[in-house]
Amino acid sequence: MTTGQKIANCRKEKDLTQTELAEALCVSRQAVSRWESDLAFPETDKLVKLSNLFGVSVDWLLKYDGEERREDQAERQTNLFERFAKMHFEYKSERTLGGLPLVHINIGLGRTAKGVFALGIKSVGIISVGLLSVGVVSIGTLALGILSLGCLALGILSLGAVAAGLLSAGGVALGVIAVGGCAIGGFALGGAAIGGFAFGGYANGSYIAIGDIAAGGIALGSTSAQGAFAATVPQFKESAPDIYASFDKIPSVFRVFTGWCRSIFDGVLNGSITLGG
C-alpha cells in the first residue's frame, strides 16, 4: 500500500472529507487530493501532523508495503488469465456442405473450428487457419495439409520455417524437391544442400552436386569439387566430355533431375550461370 493510499484510508476511517483534512493541516483540498493519488508527497511537517491526527507512526506512513502490492498484482494477473481463458467467440454459417458449415469461426481456449473454411486456435477444414491447423489448404503455426503454410508446415506442398513435403520451401526444408537455407531432398537447393541432386553454397549429392563447395558422384564446384567425376569451374571445359558421359550412368527414373542439372552445367559452360566463390 502506498503513502497516498494510507492517507486516504485513514482519512475515511476518521470520517473526514478531503476539505476537512485540508483545513486541519492548513493546506488546500487539491493538495490532499494529489497526496492520495500519489501525484505529490506531503512535506515533513505535514507528515508529522498526519501521524498525530491519525494515531499512526511517520514510519508507517512512509513505508511501502511491497508484499501487499505483490499479492494484489498476483491476484490481478490471476483474474486476467481467468478472463482470458473464458473469452470465446463463435460464428457458424447456416449453409453447409457435406454436413460442414461453409464458415466456422471458433476462437477460444480448448475449442476447435470445423468447417469448409475454419478459423480458430485449433482448426480443421478444407481451408483452415489457426495455431494448429489441418486442412486441404492449411495456414498456422503448426500446419498440416496438402498445401500448408506455417512455422512448422507438413504437406504435399509446404512452406514454413521448417517445411516437410513432396515440394517444400523454408529455413529448413525436407522433401522430394526441397528449397531452403538448409535443404534436404531428392533435389535440394539451398545454402547447404544435401540430396541425390544438390545445388547450393555447400552441395553434397549422391548423384550430382553443384556449388561453391561440391561433393558428390558428379561434382562441379567453384572453390573445390570432390567426387568420382569432379571439376572446378576452371577445369570444367576440359572435363566436360567425361562428366557428360557419366550422366548416362544415372538411372533414367531421375531423368527430370538430371535434365535440370544438365541445364545448370550447360549454363556454367556457356557463361550464363556463374557459381559463387
Phi, psi and omega in degrees: 000135182277168177301318180298318179295322179294318178299315181296317180295316180295322179298316181292324177296327178277359179060045179248144172276167177298323180294316180295321178293321180297320180294323181293332182258358181062045175229175178278158177298326179298326179295316179298318180299320180291324176298311185292336177269003181060029175267345178211166184236134181298145175290166187302314182295328178288325176297321178296315179296320177297320179299315180292320183293319185268350181071036178232167180275154175297322180300319179295319179298321185279334186289130177269120183275085183295323182299317180295321180294321179295321177297317178298318180295317179298321179295319179296320179295320178297315180296322180296317179296319180297319178295320179295318181296331182271351181296135183204134173226133180219136172225132179226122181291149179287327180287140183231165175220114182061033180086352178260138174297145179300321179228128174226114175249119184220095186250120179166155180297133177077007182251151183235134175265129180228119180185175174302312167248119184238133179226123179181177175299317169243131184218142178225125180182180174297310171246117190234131179229125179178174176298316173243113191232132177229125180182175174298310170249116189234129179231124180178175175301314171242113186239133179228120181182178175296313172245114186233141179225121181182174175302317172238111186241130178233125180178176176298315173241114186229143179223124181182176175303317170237118186232137178224131179174179176301315175237115186226146177220133180175180176304314171237119185235133177232127180180175174299316171240116186235133178231124180178178176304314171237114186241131178231122181182181175301310171240116187241132179232120181179178176303314171237116186239129180228126180177187174298318178232116188235136180223117181178183178303311169243119184238128177231109183233134181294329177258301184224135176229130180229125180176186177297312173241119187234136176221126181178184176301310173242118187235130174236116183231156176276309180273313180209155179216135179225132179168178179297321173234102188230144177202142168275167184305316179299332182270353194297316184300322180289324184270352187306315181301317179293320181295315180294325179295327181290340179300327183292345180275349179281133182309140184295341179298338180262023187302323180298313181293317179295328177296317178298315182294320178299322178297321178294317177301315179299321179296320178294320182295318181270359175089002181281341176240130179243124177278149181293168178134000000 
